[in-house]
Amino acid sequence: MKLLSKESIIFYSILGAFAGFVVAPFIRSLIDYSFTIEILITTAVILPLYYFAKKFFLILKTKYFA
């Protein structure tokens, strides 16, 4: 997937909105640490989310839309 393609921009925009408005607040509500530690833990969850979502999207794209 090219970084600046139309599909890539739409995909990362939707994934970023989901991560920013759903995943991150949920994770931060579960833990009660300092702000810095909360950001590190949240980042440690969201970055793999991007990786696996991209792999899943590419599998779907090649299997069903090729």
PyMOL Python script that loads the backbone (N, CA, C, O; Angstrom):
from pymol import cmd

cmd.read_pdbstr("""\
ATOM      1  N   MET A   1       0.857  -1.165   0.000  1.00  0.00           N
ATOM      2  CA  MET A   1       0.000   0.000   0.000  1.00  0.00           C
ATOM      3  C   MET A   1       0.906   1.231   0.000  1.00  0.00           C
ATOM      4  O   MET A   1       1.766   1.377   0.868  1.00  0.00           O
ATOM      5  N   LYS A   2       0.711   2.093  -0.958  1.00  0.00           N
ATOM      6  CA  LYS A   2       1.501   3.324  -1.014  1.00  0.00           C
ATOM      7  C   LYS A   2       1.041   4.284   0.076  1.00  0.00           C
ATOM      8  O   LYS A   2      -0.148   4.371   0.383  1.00  0.00           O
ATOM      9  N   LEU A   3       1.992   4.996   0.652  1.00  0.00           N
ATOM     10  CA  LEU A   3       1.699   5.829   1.811  1.00  0.00           C
ATOM     11  C   LEU A   3       0.743   6.976   1.488  1.00  0.00           C
ATOM     12  O   LEU A   3      -0.128   7.292   2.299  1.00  0.00           O
ATOM     13  N   LEU A   4       0.887   7.597   0.337  1.00  0.00           N
ATOM     14  CA  LEU A   4       0.051   8.754   0.011  1.00  0.00           C
ATOM     15  C   LEU A   4      -1.053   8.437  -0.996  1.00  0.00           C
ATOM     16  O   LEU A   4      -1.579   9.339  -1.648  1.00  0.00           O
ATOM     17  N   SER A   5      -1.402   7.167  -1.121  1.00  0.00           N
ATOM     18  CA  SER A   5      -2.499   6.821  -2.018  1.00  0.00           C
ATOM     19  C   SER A   5      -3.832   7.168  -1.355  1.00  0.00           C
ATOM     20  O   SER A   5      -3.903   7.380  -0.145  1.00  0.00           O
ATOM     21  N   LYS A   6      -4.865   7.219  -2.157  1.00  0.00           N
ATOM     22  CA  LYS A   6      -6.196   7.556  -1.644  1.00  0.00           C
ATOM     23  C   LYS A   6      -6.659   6.525  -0.611  1.00  0.00           C
ATOM     24  O   LYS A   6      -7.207   6.885   0.431  1.00  0.00           O
ATOM     25  N   GLU A   7      -6.433   5.238  -0.907  1.00  0.00           N
ATOM     26  CA  GLU A   7      -6.826   4.175   0.025  1.00  0.00           C
ATOM     27  C   GLU A   7      -6.089   4.294   1.352  1.00  0.00           C
ATOM     28  O   GLU A   7      -6.681   4.132   2.419  1.00  0.00           O
ATOM     29  N   SER A   8      -4.808   4.575   1.277  1.00  0.00           N
ATOM     30  CA  SER A   8      -3.990   4.670   2.483  1.00  0.00           C
ATOM     31  C   SER A   8      -4.421   5.834   3.362  1.00  0.00           C
ATOM     32  O   SER A   8      -4.503   5.692   4.582  1.00  0.00           O
ATOM     33  N   ILE A   9      -4.694   6.964   2.765  1.00  0.00           N
ATOM     34  CA  ILE A   9      -5.105   8.141   3.531  1.00  0.00           C
ATOM     35  C   ILE A   9      -6.450   7.889   4.217  1.00  0.00           C
ATOM     36  O   ILE A   9      -6.623   8.237   5.385  1.00  0.00           O
ATOM     37  N   ILE A  10      -7.394   7.291   3.505  1.00  0.00           N
ATOM     38  CA  ILE A  10      -8.699   6.984   4.092  1.00  0.00           C
ATOM     39  C   ILE A  10      -8.554   5.945   5.204  1.00  0.00           C
ATOM     40  O   ILE A  10      -9.141   6.092   6.275  1.00  0.00           O
ATOM     41  N   PHE A  11      -7.773   4.897   4.947  1.00  0.00           N
ATOM     42  CA  PHE A  11      -7.574   3.830   5.923  1.00  0.00           C
ATOM     43  C   PHE A  11      -6.970   4.361   7.217  1.00  0.00           C
ATOM     44  O   PHE A  11      -7.477   4.073   8.301  1.00  0.00           O
ATOM     45  N   TYR A  12      -5.894   5.131   7.112  1.00  0.00           N
ATOM     46  CA  TYR A  12      -5.235   5.639   8.313  1.00  0.00           C
ATOM     47  C   TYR A  12      -6.063   6.723   9.009  1.00  0.00           C
ATOM     48  O   TYR A  12      -5.954   6.887  10.225  1.00  0.00           O
ATOM     49  N   SER A  13      -6.869   7.446   8.280  1.00  0.00           N
ATOM     50  CA  SER A  13      -7.751   8.431   8.913  1.00  0.00           C
ATOM     51  C   SER A  13      -8.818   7.747   9.762  1.00  0.00           C
ATOM     52  O   SER A  13      -9.074   8.153  10.896  1.00  0.00           O
ATOM     53  N   ILE A  14      -9.433   6.715   9.211  1.00  0.00           N
ATOM     54  CA  ILE A  14     -10.452   5.979   9.962  1.00  0.00           C
ATOM     55  C   ILE A  14      -9.829   5.263  11.158  1.00  0.00           C
ATOM     56  O   ILE A  14     -10.378   5.291  12.259  1.00  0.00           O
ATOM     57  N   LEU A  15      -8.693   4.630  10.939  1.00  0.00           N
ATOM     58  CA  LEU A  15      -8.026   3.922  12.029  1.00  0.00           C
ATOM     59  C   LEU A  15      -7.551   4.884  13.112  1.00  0.00           C
ATOM     60  O   LEU A  15      -7.629   4.567  14.299  1.00  0.00           O
ATOM     61  N   GLY A  16      -7.065   6.045  12.719  1.00  0.00           N
ATOM     62  CA  GLY A  16      -6.633   7.042  13.694  1.00  0.00           C
ATOM     63  C   GLY A  16      -7.787   7.579  14.515  1.00  0.00           C
ATOM     64  O   GLY A  16      -7.651   7.786  15.721  1.00  0.00           O
ATOM     65  N   ALA A  17      -8.922   7.806  13.873  1.00  0.00           N
ATOM     66  CA  ALA A  17     -10.100   8.277  14.609  1.00  0.00           C
ATOM     67  C   ALA A  17     -10.576   7.216  15.596  1.00  0.00           C
ATOM     68  O   ALA A  17     -10.926   7.532  16.733  1.00  0.00           O
ATOM     69  N   PHE A  18     -10.589   5.970  15.162  1.00  0.00           N
ATOM     70  CA  PHE A  18     -10.988   4.879  16.052  1.00  0.00           C
ATOM     71  C   PHE A  18     -10.028   4.756  17.235  1.00  0.00           C
ATOM     72  O   PHE A  18     -10.455   4.617  18.381  1.00  0.00           O
ATOM     73  N   ALA A  19      -8.736   4.809  16.947  1.00  0.00           N
ATOM     74  CA  ALA A  19      -7.737   4.685  18.023  1.00  0.00           C
ATOM     75  C   ALA A  19      -7.795   5.880  18.964  1.00  0.00           C
ATOM     76  O   ALA A  19      -7.666   5.717  20.177  1.00  0.00           O
ATOM     77  N   GLY A  20      -7.984   7.062  18.427  1.00  0.00           N
ATOM     78  CA  GLY A  20      -7.969   8.262  19.252  1.00  0.00           C
ATOM     79  C   GLY A  20      -9.217   8.486  20.081  1.00  0.00           C
ATOM     80  O   GLY A  20      -9.141   9.018  21.188  1.00  0.00           O
ATOM     81  N   PHE A  21     -10.369   8.086  19.553  1.00  0.00           N
ATOM     82  CA  PHE A  21     -11.624   8.360  20.253  1.00  0.00           C
ATOM     83  C   PHE A  21     -12.217   7.156  20.977  1.00  0.00           C
ATOM     84  O   PHE A  21     -13.102   7.320  21.817  1.00  0.00           O
ATOM     85  N   VAL A  22     -11.748   5.950  20.667  1.00  0.00           N
ATOM     86  CA  VAL A  22     -12.301   4.758  21.308  1.00  0.00           C
ATOM     87  C   VAL A  22     -11.243   4.016  22.125  1.00  0.00           C
ATOM     88  O   VAL A  22     -11.415   3.807  23.326  1.00  0.00           O
ATOM     89  N   VAL A  23     -10.160   3.623  21.475  1.00  0.00           N
ATOM     90  CA  VAL A  23      -9.166   2.769  22.129  1.00  0.00           C
ATOM     91  C   VAL A  23      -8.395   3.511  23.213  1.00  0.00           C
ATOM     92  O   VAL A  23      -8.309   3.036  24.346  1.00  0.00           O
ATOM     93  N   ALA A  24      -7.839   4.662  22.882  1.00  0.00           N
ATOM     94  CA  ALA A  24      -7.006   5.395  23.849  1.00  0.00           C
ATOM     95  C   ALA A  24      -7.776   5.806  25.109  1.00  0.00           C
ATOM     96  O   ALA A  24      -7.275   5.577  26.210  1.00  0.00           O
ATOM     97  N   PRO A  25      -8.963   6.400  24.999  1.00  0.00           N
ATOM     98  CA  PRO A  25      -9.690   6.737  26.235  1.00  0.00           C
ATOM     99  C   PRO A  25     -10.067   5.505  27.063  1.00  0.00           C
ATOM    100  O   PRO A  25     -10.065   5.552  28.293  1.00  0.00           O
ATOM    101  N   PHE A  26     -10.388   4.406  26.381  1.00  0.00           N
ATOM    102  CA  PHE A  26     -10.722   3.182  27.114  1.00  0.00           C
ATOM    103  C   PHE A  26      -9.520   2.674  27.908  1.00  0.00           C
ATOM    104  O   PHE A  26      -9.652   2.323  29.080  1.00  0.00           O
ATOM    105  N   ILE A  27      -8.357   2.633  27.276  1.00  0.00           N
ATOM    106  CA  ILE A  27      -7.149   2.164  27.968  1.00  0.00           C
ATOM    107  C   ILE A  27      -6.800   3.094  29.117  1.00  0.00           C
ATOM    108  O   ILE A  27      -6.473   2.635  30.211  1.00  0.00           O
ATOM    109  N   ARG A  28      -6.866   4.388  28.880  1.00  0.00           N
ATOM    110  CA  ARG A  28      -6.503   5.342  29.930  1.00  0.00           C
ATOM    111  C   ARG A  28      -7.490   5.317  31.086  1.00  0.00           C
ATOM    112  O   ARG A  28      -7.123   5.650  32.213  1.00  0.00           O
ATOM    113  N   SER A  29      -8.736   4.930  30.831  1.00  0.00           N
ATOM    114  CA  SER A  29      -9.704   4.842  31.932  1.00  0.00           C
ATOM    115  C   SER A  29      -9.463   3.614  32.808  1.00  0.00           C
ATOM    116  O   SER A  29      -9.886   3.585  33.963  1.00  0.00           O
ATOM    117  N   LEU A  30      -8.790   2.606  32.267  1.00  0.00           N
ATOM    118  CA  LEU A  30      -8.520   1.392  33.029  1.00  0.00           C
ATOM    119  C   LEU A  30      -7.345   1.536  33.988  1.00  0.00           C
ATOM    120  O   LEU A  30      -7.276   0.833  34.996  1.00  0.00           O
ATOM    121  N   ILE A  31      -6.427   2.438  33.682  1.00  0.00           N
ATOM    122  CA  ILE A  31      -5.221   2.569  34.500  1.00  0.00           C
ATOM    123  C   ILE A  31      -5.188   3.932  35.176  1.00  0.00           C
ATOM    124  O   ILE A  31      -5.764   4.903  34.686  1.00  0.00           O
ATOM    125  N   ASP A  32      -4.505   3.982  36.304  1.00  0.00           N
ATOM    126  CA  ASP A  32      -4.420   5.235  37.056  1.00  0.00           C
ATOM    127  C   ASP A  32      -2.956   5.516  37.399  1.00  0.00           C
ATOM    128  O   ASP A  32      -2.557   5.479  38.563  1.00  0.00           O
ATOM    129  N   TYR A  33      -2.172   5.796  36.365  1.00  0.00           N
ATOM    130  CA  TYR A  33      -0.764   6.124  36.540  1.00  0.00           C
ATOM    131  C   TYR A  33      -0.556   7.587  36.182  1.00  0.00           C
ATOM    132  O   TYR A  33      -1.509   8.316  35.911  1.00  0.00           O
ATOM    133  N   SER A  34       0.693   8.000  36.184  1.00  0.00           N
ATOM    134  CA  SER A  34       0.998   9.363  35.754  1.00  0.00           C
ATOM    135  C   SER A  34       0.721   9.479  34.254  1.00  0.00           C
ATOM    136  O   SER A  34       0.639   8.476  33.545  1.00  0.00           O
ATOM    137  N   PHE A  35       0.580  10.700  33.795  1.00  0.00           N
ATOM    138  CA  PHE A  35       0.244  10.954  32.392  1.00  0.00           C
ATOM    139  C   PHE A  35       1.272  10.330  31.450  1.00  0.00           C
ATOM    140  O   PHE A  35       0.900   9.754  30.428  1.00  0.00           O
ATOM    141  N   THR A  36       2.552  10.437  31.779  1.00  0.00           N
ATOM    142  CA  THR A  36       3.615   9.908  30.914  1.00  0.00           C
ATOM    143  C   THR A  36       3.512   8.392  30.785  1.00  0.00           C
ATOM    144  O   THR A  36       3.631   7.857  29.682  1.00  0.00           O
ATOM    145  N   ILE A  37       3.295   7.706  31.877  1.00  0.00           N
ATOM    146  CA  ILE A  37       3.174   6.245  31.845  1.00  0.00           C
ATOM    147  C   ILE A  37       1.921   5.827  31.078  1.00  0.00           C
ATOM    148  O   ILE A  37       1.950   4.848  30.332  1.00  0.00           O
ATOM    149  N   GLU A  38       0.831   6.553  31.253  1.00  0.00           N
ATOM    150  CA  GLU A  38      -0.395   6.247  30.509  1.00  0.00           C
ATOM    151  C   GLU A  38      -0.175   6.386  29.009  1.00  0.00           C
ATOM    152  O   GLU A  38      -0.635   5.548  28.234  1.00  0.00           O
ATOM    153  N   ILE A  39       0.520   7.431  28.595  1.00  0.00           N
ATOM    154  CA  ILE A  39       0.800   7.630  27.168  1.00  0.00           C
ATOM    155  C   ILE A  39       1.677   6.507  26.632  1.00  0.00           C
ATOM    156  O   ILE A  39       1.432   6.015  25.530  1.00  0.00           O
ATOM    157  N   LEU A  40       2.690   6.089  27.378  1.00  0.00           N
ATOM    158  CA  LEU A  40       3.564   4.996  26.938  1.00  0.00           C
ATOM    159  C   LEU A  40       2.795   3.685  26.798  1.00  0.00           C
ATOM    160  O   LEU A  40       2.976   2.968  25.814  1.00  0.00           O
ATOM    161  N   ILE A  41       1.951   3.368  27.757  1.00  0.00           N
ATOM    162  CA  ILE A  41       1.166   2.134  27.691  1.00  0.00           C
ATOM    163  C   ILE A  41       0.166   2.195  26.542  1.00  0.00           C
ATOM    164  O   ILE A  41       0.008   1.221  25.806  1.00  0.00           O
ATOM    165  N   THR A  42      -0.499   3.314  26.384  1.00  0.00           N
ATOM    166  CA  THR A  42      -1.459   3.475  25.295  1.00  0.00           C
ATOM    167  C   THR A  42      -0.775   3.354  23.938  1.00  0.00           C
ATOM    168  O   THR A  42      -1.306   2.717  23.028  1.00  0.00           O
ATOM    169  N   THR A  43       0.393   3.959  23.801  1.00  0.00           N
ATOM    170  CA  THR A  43       1.153   3.862  22.554  1.00  0.00           C
ATOM    171  C   THR A  43       1.582   2.429  22.290  1.00  0.00           C
ATOM    172  O   THR A  43       1.572   1.981  21.144  1.00  0.00           O
ATOM    173  N   ALA A  44       1.955   1.711  23.328  1.00  0.00           N
ATOM    174  CA  ALA A  44       2.361   0.316  23.169  1.00  0.00           C
ATOM    175  C   ALA A  44       1.212  -0.566  22.690  1.00  0.00           C
ATOM    176  O   ALA A  44       1.456  -1.644  22.148  1.00  0.00           O
ATOM    177  N   VAL A  45      -0.011  -0.141  22.873  1.00  0.00           N
ATOM    178  CA  VAL A  45      -1.163  -0.896  22.385  1.00  0.00           C
ATOM    179  C   VAL A  45      -1.580  -0.415  20.998  1.00  0.00           C
ATOM    180  O   VAL A  45      -1.931  -1.229  20.143  1.00  0.00           O
ATOM    181  N   ILE A  46      -1.546   0.886  20.766  1.00  0.00           N
ATOM    182  CA  ILE A  46      -2.052   1.440  19.506  1.00  0.00           C
ATOM    183  C   ILE A  46      -1.116   1.159  18.330  1.00  0.00           C
ATOM    184  O   ILE A  46      -1.600   0.895  17.230  1.00  0.00           O
ATOM    185  N   LEU A  47       0.183   1.206  18.515  1.00  0.00           N
ATOM    186  CA  LEU A  47       1.101   0.940  17.403  1.00  0.00           C
ATOM    187  C   LEU A  47       0.941  -0.478  16.839  1.00  0.00           C
ATOM    188  O   LEU A  47       0.879  -0.625  15.618  1.00  0.00           O
ATOM    189  N   PRO A  48       0.872  -1.524  17.666  1.00  0.00           N
ATOM    190  CA  PRO A  48       0.588  -2.845  17.088  1.00  0.00           C
ATOM    191  C   PRO A  48      -0.789  -2.928  16.432  1.00  0.00           C
ATOM    192  O   PRO A  48      -0.982  -3.683  15.480  1.00  0.00           O
ATOM    193  N   LEU A  49      -1.744  -2.153  16.941  1.00  0.00           N
ATOM    194  CA  LEU A  49      -3.068  -2.109  16.323  1.00  0.00           C
ATOM    195  C   LEU A  49      -2.959  -1.661  14.864  1.00  0.00           C
ATOM    196  O   LEU A  49      -3.596  -2.244  13.987  1.00  0.00           O
ATOM    197  N   TYR A  50      -2.159  -0.636  14.603  1.00  0.00           N
ATOM    198  CA  TYR A  50      -1.945  -0.170  13.240  1.00  0.00           C
ATOM    199  C   TYR A  50      -1.306  -1.264  12.389  1.00  0.00           C
ATOM    200  O   TYR A  50      -1.714  -1.483  11.248  1.00  0.00           O
ATOM    201  N   TYR A  51      -0.312  -1.948  12.938  1.00  0.00           N
ATOM    202  CA  TYR A  51       0.401  -2.991  12.202  1.00  0.00           C
ATOM    203  C   TYR A  51      -0.550  -4.117  11.791  1.00  0.00           C
ATOM    204  O   TYR A  51      -0.592  -4.504  10.623  1.00  0.00           O
ATOM    205  N   PHE A  52      -1.308  -4.638  12.751  1.00  0.00           N
ATOM    206  CA  PHE A  52      -2.196  -5.755  12.451  1.00  0.00           C
ATOM    207  C   PHE A  52      -3.389  -5.335  11.593  1.00  0.00           C
ATOM    208  O   PHE A  52      -3.865  -6.125  10.778  1.00  0.00           O
ATOM    209  N   ALA A  53      -3.870  -4.131  11.760  1.00  0.00           N
ATOM    210  CA  ALA A  53      -4.964  -3.651  10.913  1.00  0.00           C
ATOM    211  C   ALA A  53      -4.506  -3.515   9.463  1.00  0.00           C
ATOM    212  O   ALA A  53      -5.261  -3.821   8.540  1.00  0.00           O
ATOM    213  N   LYS A  54      -3.276  -3.061   9.264  1.00  0.00           N
ATOM    214  CA  LYS A  54      -2.745  -2.939   7.899  1.00  0.00           C
ATOM    215  C   LYS A  54      -2.589  -4.319   7.268  1.00  0.00           C
ATOM    216  O   LYS A  54      -2.942  -4.505   6.103  1.00  0.00           O
ATOM    217  N   LYS A  55      -2.067  -5.287   8.016  1.00  0.00           N
ATOM    218  CA  LYS A  55      -1.934  -6.647   7.491  1.00  0.00           C
ATOM    219  C   LYS A  55      -3.311  -7.220   7.141  1.00  0.00           C
ATOM    220  O   LYS A  55      -3.477  -7.842   6.092  1.00  0.00           O
ATOM    221  N   PHE A  56      -4.287  -7.013   8.012  1.00  0.00           N
ATOM    222  CA  PHE A  56      -5.636  -7.504   7.776  1.00  0.00           C
ATOM    223  C   PHE A  56      -6.247  -6.853   6.538  1.00  0.00           C
ATOM    224  O   PHE A  56      -6.879  -7.527   5.725  1.00  0.00           O
ATOM    225  N   PHE A  57      -6.058  -5.539   6.397  1.00  0.00           N
ATOM    226  CA  PHE A  57      -6.583  -4.820   5.241  1.00  0.00           C
ATOM    227  C   PHE A  57      -5.954  -5.332   3.947  1.00  0.00           C
ATOM    228  O   PHE A  57      -6.651  -5.504   2.947  1.00  0.00           O
ATOM    229  N   LEU A  58      -4.651  -5.577   3.959  1.00  0.00           N
ATOM    230  CA  LEU A  58      -3.983  -6.073   2.759  1.00  0.00           C
ATOM    231  C   LEU A  58      -4.449  -7.481   2.400  1.00  0.00           C
ATOM    232  O   LEU A  58      -4.581  -7.804   1.219  1.00  0.00           O
ATOM    233  N   ILE A  59      -4.696  -8.315   3.395  1.00  0.00           N
ATOM    234  CA  ILE A  59      -5.211  -9.658   3.124  1.00  0.00           C
ATOM    235  C   ILE A  59      -6.601  -9.576   2.508  1.00  0.00           C
ATOM    236  O   ILE A  59      -6.891 -10.265   1.530  1.00  0.00           O
ATOM    237  N   LEU A  60      -7.458  -8.737   3.074  1.00  0.00           N
ATOM    238  CA  LEU A  60      -8.797  -8.566   2.507  1.00  0.00           C
ATOM    239  C   LEU A  60      -8.741  -8.020   1.089  1.00  0.00           C
ATOM    240  O   LEU A  60      -9.477  -8.464   0.208  1.00  0.00           O
ATOM    241  N   LYS A  61      -7.866  -7.064   0.884  1.00  0.00           N
ATOM    242  CA  LYS A  61      -7.761  -6.430  -0.429  1.00  0.00           C
ATOM    243  C   LYS A  61      -7.313  -7.433  -1.483  1.00  0.00           C
ATOM    244  O   LYS A  61      -7.882  -7.472  -2.574  1.00  0.00           O
ATOM    245  N   THR A  62      -6.304  -8.245  -1.178  1.00  0.00           N
ATOM    246  CA  THR A  62      -5.807  -9.197  -2.167  1.00  0.00           C
ATOM    247  C   THR A  62      -6.757 -10.375  -2.354  1.00  0.00           C
ATOM    248  O   THR A  62      -6.830 -10.940  -3.445  1.00  0.00           O
ATOM    249  N   LYS A  63      -7.480 -10.750  -1.315  1.00  0.00           N
ATOM    250  CA  LYS A  63      -8.352 -11.916  -1.407  1.00  0.00           C
ATOM    251  C   LYS A  63      -9.684 -11.603  -2.082  1.00  0.00           C
ATOM    252  O   LYS A  63     -10.173 -12.403  -2.880  1.00  0.00           O
ATOM    253  N   TYR A  64     -10.268 -10.467  -1.777  1.00  0.00           N
ATOM    254  CA  TYR A  64     -11.616 -10.180  -2.250  1.00  0.00           C
ATOM    255  C   TYR A  64     -11.714  -9.097  -3.323  1.00  0.00           C
ATOM    256  O   TYR A  64     -12.697  -9.058  -4.063  1.00  0.00           O
ATOM    257  N   PHE A  65     -10.726  -8.227  -3.419  1.00  0.00           N
ATOM    258  CA  PHE A  65     -10.839  -7.104  -4.353  1.00  0.00           C
ATOM    259  C   PHE A  65      -9.800  -7.132  -5.455  1.00  0.00           C
ATOM    260  O   PHE A  65      -9.602  -6.124  -6.135  1.00  0.00           O
ATOM    261  N   ALA A  66      -9.137  -8.244  -5.648  1.00  0.00           N
ATOM    262  CA  ALA A  66      -8.098  -8.305  -6.681  1.00  0.00           C
ATOM    263  C   ALA A  66      -8.646  -8.865  -7.970  1.00  0.00           C
ATOM    264  O   ALA A  66      -7.912  -8.989  -8.951  1.00  0.00           O
TER     265      ALA A  66
END
""", "prot")
cmd.dss("prot")
cmd.show_as("cartoon", "prot")
cmd.util.cbc("prot")
cmd.orient("prot")
